[in-house]
């Protein structure tokens, strides 16, 4: 019997809370779908495999959970519907339509997850499972599908929302599946997910002051980036594409010689490359695990994204060691979300235009009796959270790496150029790790176009929505002007978050939102009520009508608490979009006035 999901504490973790807010603002979507597929060759026992999936769900009830806002807090609650576990047969000479198949009932104690037969479909069935949306409120947030491609070939696909799944969860699921398929009972987890979330939040509260002091001199949310073929950066979730990156054994040799890990070598090389493109100050967001000894066997979201900032100089060996020291300093605050430590960071899917996820797998893959199993550890969901994301999985067999990119702001040819440059740089580092950075094989600044190089509307230029957000962030134009350009061009609705996460004021000449009266202005009494709520939530004595929520230190929890208080005291349900469009007392008060 599995430990309960909540066990006395039902608050969502900080990472889940931030993801819930981002989804409710319409800025998440497919980018949070995490596909995981295992191919089996051999005589697979369908009944046993479906039962193994059910056993995994029983051991990890977070897979059957949903998120709900109650009293200003996002809570983790058991879902009304369990994760579906399905069996589908791909028929036809080319793996065409799915046949209708009656799935056996792989039961477990208690109410088992739903098992259903396959519905007819096309050869895109596996892809269709990845693209099907999730609803964090209604669930389910995970789906298992066993596809029969041939009598002795099957693919088991799990697609889970990132709110209940992370990279290391793949290893845990695979191990538990193999044990259950082999007939072993899965032991209960040492603590519930709720207990883990509570312990994490206690540690964050204790480390918040130290994290704020650490990040103040390091973090500058300039959102700028120079890349070949990219006119502007992006910090929005968008349809993405991938380019495979060939990383051979050279990284292992450099790491051993310099006394570093392969991750530290690759991250230092990426910083060096970005510096070579003309970025004097480099910021790359890195996914850091927040797992503890008690949560090492938990499926769930135990990741925090934090930036690693540098100004590359000296020899590569010297710089790489400085990256190692910076990483270790950042790691001390790995559980504290940056937005909790500092103000001025609005909810978004990425902190910086370039990010990295690096996961190290140790040991051999679990054994499925009678089957050969293979896994694509870097399976792609078809979306990217920023301009460029480097995904690497290290295993005893080597490195599997690929670049995910936003084709709206970076062409495939440009991304392939970046991949080639990084590969060439790593080869140069392997040959001369003690060489000055300026002498290594990296592109010069002439390889990168200036910001004004591409004419407006030319292929590869950025959408107006992105340009507006960059202009706002850089201070080159007023927010109202930049926002009005984006709205007028039709690239982004006034109610939708600006692409990079920067906040835009409502344009004076833009048409009012649907159902709103033009020129609505909140009365002083309403402004006073809203100001009082903000002071309570943010813990300050005085707020001006035009103060920005995020500049005041607000974050995802602040938003849900403000919404809850307004609902309770004024009987008005605020939209989440107002906290992106106009995150001020005046903006919220006007939204309340329009909604009454």
MOWO-V893658 format. One record per residue. N is the residue number from 1. RES is the residue in one small letter. PSI is psi as a letter, one per 40 degrees, with the letter a starting at -180 (NA if undefined). Layout:
BEGIN
n = (N:N)
res = (RES:RES)
psi = (PSI:PSI)
END
This chain:
BEGIN
n = (1:2:3:4:5:6:7:8:9:10:11:12:13:14:15:16:17:18:19:20:21:22:23:24:25:26:27:28:29:30:31:32:33:34:35:36:37:38:39:40:41:42:43:44:45:46:47:48:49:50:51:52:53:54:55:56:57:58:59:60:61:62:63:64:65:66:67:68:69:70:71:72:73:74:75:76:77:78:79:80:81:82:83:84:85:86:87:88:89:90:91:92:93:94:95:96:97:98:99:100:101:102:103:104:105:106:107:108:109:110:111:112:113:114:115:116:117:118:119:120:121:122:123:124:125:126:127:128:129:130:131:132:133:134:135:136:137:138:139:140:141:142:143:144:145:146:147:148:149:150:151:152:153:154:155:156:157:158:159:160:161:162:163:164:165:166:167:168:169:170:171:172:173:174:175:176:177:178:179:180:181:182:183:184:185:186:187:188:189:190:191:192:193:194:195:196:197:198:199:200:201:202:203:204:205:206:207:208:209:210:211:212:213:214:215:216:217:218:219:220:221:222:223:224:225:226:227:228:229:230:231:232:233:234:235:236:237:238:239:240:241:242:243:244:245:246:247:248:249:250:251:252:253:254:255:256:257:258:259:260:261:262:263:264:265:266:267:268:269:270:271:272:273:274:275:276:277:278:279:280:281:282:283:284:285:286:287:288:289:290:291:292:293:294:295:296:297:298:299:300:301:302:303:304:305:306:307:308:309:310:311:312:313:314:315:316:317:318:319:320:321:322:323:324:325:326:327:328:329:330:331:332:333:334:335:336:337:338:339:340:341:342:343:344:345:346:347:348:349:350:351:352:353:354:355:356:357:358:359:360:361:362:363:364:365:366:367:368:369:370:371:372:373:374:375:376:377:378:379:380:381:382:383:384:385:386:387:388:389:390:391:392:393:394:395:396:397:398:399:400:401:402:403:404:405:406:407:408:409:410:411:412:413:414:415:416:417:418:419:420:421:422:423:424:425:426:427:428:429:430:431:432:433:434:435:436:437:438:439:440:441:442:443:444:445:446:447:448:449:450:451:452:453:454:455:456:457:458:459:460:461:462:463:464:465:466:467:468:469:470:471:472:473:474:475:476:477:478:479:480:481:482:483:484:485:486:487:488:489:490:491:492:493:494:495:496:497:498:499:500:501:502:503:504:505:506:507:508:509:510:511:512:513:514:515:516:517:518:519:520:521:522:523:524:525:526:527:528:529:530:531:532:533:534:535:536:537:538:539:540:541:542:543:544:545:546:547:548:549:550:551:552:553:554:555:556:557:558:559:560:561:562:563:564:565:566:567:568:569:570:571:572:573:574:575:576:577:578:579:580:581:582:583:584:585:586:587:588:589:590:591:592:593:594:595:596)
res = (x:x:x:x:x:x:x:x:x:x:x:x:x:x:x:x:x:x:x:x:x:x:x:x:x:x:x:x:x:x:x:x:x:x:x:x:x:x:x:x:x:x:x:x:x:x:x:x:x:x:x:x:x:x:x:x:x:x:x:x:x:x:x:x:x:x:x:x:x:x:x:x:x:x:x:x:x:x:x:x:x:x:x:x:x:x:x:x:x:x:x:x:x:x:x:x:x:x:x:x:x:x:x:x:x:x:x:x:x:x:x:x:x:x:x:x:x:x:x:x:x:x:x:x:x:x:x:x:x:x:x:x:x:x:x:x:x:x:x:x:x:x:x:x:x:x:x:x:x:x:x:x:x:x:x:x:x:x:x:x:x:x:x:x:x:x:x:x:x:x:x:x:x:x:x:x:x:x:x:x:x:x:x:x:x:x:x:x:x:x:x:x:x:x:x:x:x:x:x:x:x:x:x:x:x:x:x:x:x:x:x:x:x:x:x:x:x:x:x:x:x:x:x:x:x:x:x:x:x:x:x:x:x:x:x:x:x:x:x:x:x:x:x:x:x:x:x:x:x:x:x:x:x:x:x:x:x:x:x:x:x:x:x:x:x:x:x:x:x:x:x:x:x:x:x:x:x:x:x:x:x:x:x:x:x:x:x:x:x:x:x:x:x:x:x:x:x:x:x:x:x:x:x:x:x:x:x:x:x:x:x:x:x:x:x:x:x:x:x:x:x:x:x:x:x:x:x:x:x:x:x:x:x:x:x:x:x:x:x:x:x:x:x:x:x:x:x:x:x:x:x:x:x:x:x:x:x:x:x:x:x:x:x:x:x:x:x:x:x:x:x:x:x:x:x:x:x:x:x:x:x:x:x:x:x:x:x:x:x:x:x:x:x:x:x:x:x:x:x:x:x:x:x:x:x:x:x:x:x:x:x:x:x:x:x:x:x:x:x:x:x:x:x:x:x:x:x:x:x:x:x:x:x:x:x:x:x:x:x:x:x:x:x:x:x:x:x:x:x:x:x:x:x:x:x:x:x:x:x:x:x:x:x:x:x:x:x:x:x:x:x:x:x:x:x:x:x:x:x:x:x:x:x:x:x:x:x:x:x:x:x:x:x:x:x:x:x:x:x:x:x:x:x:x:x:x:x:x:x:x:x:x:x:x:x:x:x:x:x:x:x:x:x:x:x:x:x:x:x:x:x:x:x:x:x:x:x:x:x:x:x:x:x:x:x:x:x:x:x:x:x:x:x:x:x:x:x:x:x:x:x:x:x:x:x:x:x:x:x:x:x:x:x:x:x:x:x:x:x:x:x:x:x:x:x:x:x:x:x:x:x:x:x:x:x:x)
psi = (h:i:i:i:d:d:f:e:h:e:h:i:i:d:d:d:d:d:d:d:d:d:d:d:e:e:e:b:a:d:d:e:h:h:i:h:h:h:h:h:h:i:g:h:h:d:d:d:d:d:d:d:d:d:d:d:d:d:d:g:e:d:d:e:i:i:i:i:h:h:f:e:i:h:i:h:i:h:i:d:h:i:h:i:h:i:h:i:h:h:i:i:d:e:f:b:i:h:i:h:h:h:h:i:g:g:i:i:i:a:h:i:i:h:h:i:i:i:i:i:a:i:e:e:d:d:d:d:d:d:e:h:i:i:h:d:d:d:a:i:e:i:h:h:h:h:h:h:d:i:d:f:h:i:h:h:h:h:h:i:i:d:e:e:i:a:d:d:d:d:d:d:d:d:d:d:d:d:d:d:d:e:e:i:i:h:i:i:i:d:i:i:d:d:d:d:d:d:d:d:d:d:d:d:d:d:e:d:d:d:d:d:d:d:d:d:e:d:h:h:g:d:f:i:h:h:i:h:e:h:d:i:i:i:f:i:h:i:h:i:i:i:h:i:h:h:h:a:e:d:d:d:d:d:d:d:d:e:f:i:i:d:d:d:d:d:d:d:d:d:d:d:d:d:d:d:e:e:h:d:h:h:h:h:h:h:h:h:h:e:i:i:d:d:e:d:e:h:h:a:h:f:i:h:h:i:i:h:h:i:g:h:i:a:i:d:d:d:d:d:d:d:d:d:d:d:d:d:d:d:d:d:f:d:e:h:h:d:d:d:d:i:i:e:h:i:h:i:e:i:d:i:d:h:i:h:h:h:h:h:h:i:i:i:i:i:h:h:h:e:i:h:h:i:h:g:e:f:h:h:e:e:i:i:e:a:d:h:h:h:h:h:h:h:i:d:e:a:h:h:i:i:h:h:i:h:e:d:e:h:i:d:d:d:d:d:d:d:d:d:d:d:d:d:d:d:d:d:d:d:d:g:d:e:i:i:d:e:e:i:g:i:i:i:d:e:e:h:i:i:d:e:d:h:i:h:e:i:h:e:i:i:i:d:d:d:d:d:d:d:d:d:d:e:e:d:i:i:d:d:d:d:d:d:d:d:d:d:e:e:d:h:i:d:e:i:h:i:d:e:e:i:h:h:i:h:h:d:e:i:i:i:i:h:e:i:h:h:e:h:h:i:i:d:d:d:d:d:d:d:d:d:d:d:d:d:d:e:f:i:d:h:h:i:d:e:h:h:d:d:d:e:e:i:a:d:d:d:d:d:d:d:d:d:d:d:d:d:d:e:f:h:h:i:i:d:d:d:e:d:d:g:f:i:d:d:d:d:d:d:d:d:d:d:e:NA)
END
